[in-house]
Amino acid sequence: MKKLIFPLLFLLGLTAYKTAEGPDYIDIQELRKLYSSGDSSKWPAAELHENVDKSKFQDIGVLPAVPYPAYNPYSKEKESLGKILFFDPRLSRSGQIACASCHNPELGWTDNLTRSFGHDRQTGKRNSMTILNSAYATSLFWDGRASSLEDQAQFPVADPLEMNEKLTIAVDKIAKIKGYNSLFTKAFGDKKVTLERIQYAIATFERSINSPKSKFDQFVSGKSEIYTDQQVKGMHLFRTKAQCINCHNTPYFSDNQFHNDGQTLFGTKNEDFGRYNVTKDVKDIGKFRTPTLREVVNTKPWMHHGHFPSLLDVVELYNLGNPSPVQKKYLGTARDSLISKSDPMLRKLALNKEEISDLLAFIETLSTPTRRIMTPEMPK
């Protein structure tokens, strides 16, 4: 039977997480005090991999005010116009698909499908990312091909697997709808409809789609009693042994970087080289943008291919070091050079069942109940 460090701690009302015989002894109440202090400088040091740039590292925390670019400042009128355009299926060739088709507010601003349906019920190549808190993303899409929300807004319209409409035609269709005249005038000063104005309005609306304060936000801001002991342990594991903090850092819970987690599905019908498709740099083969973990409970299924139906599956994969065996039939062939190497940060974590449960309990506190919004009436 294992001995506990200072059994007297229990008489004092303190909770021991690990036993004295291991290096992982944790005083839960002390961690609760530190993590809910409202001062992250008091937190235990995060255990970072040597590949993490410590000078650029930012710890998790409460999201700052929404940033708006100087070239596209916020206005209520622009947001209102953007909301209508976001829900307007007339931007698509079929007149049936809107941005909201893949980003449903009642489904975590995604569609909860493995891969989204688009024009003529074609299936897309990747899982639809949520637009929640996307104002804090420095690039968009799994492969980062869009540099801003303004840039991103044009891609789905022209994509043959999504809305399948020529951008010029989409703009012309909106321009012919008289009901939009006053909306563009209020937002931009006159009724002229341009692709740039459509992009700017949709981006402004998307920046308004943000999470309310989560249980995590409340806990680290001083509401210490809101977390269970299990959630406190999970937060500490997230920043230490579980190594999640290496990629899911910053208040956005994403480093906005690209990593190869061994999910290219090389040699299968779902093969996807990720960032490489944009840069054509072999070093980027298999790299995908780190998704935010905020609202992650509501954005199932997970990974760029949508093959993970539960968060337990995701955690178990990383706990095993994300093994991705290479099909030997490709070794020594012309495709050999396309076999990627996983990020060196991936390694076996040796989390036990209790620690995995603790980690999942913490991750769940990053999500909030889904909210309904009023679907706007379409202009005529």
Disulfide bonds with the S-S distance in Angstrom:
none
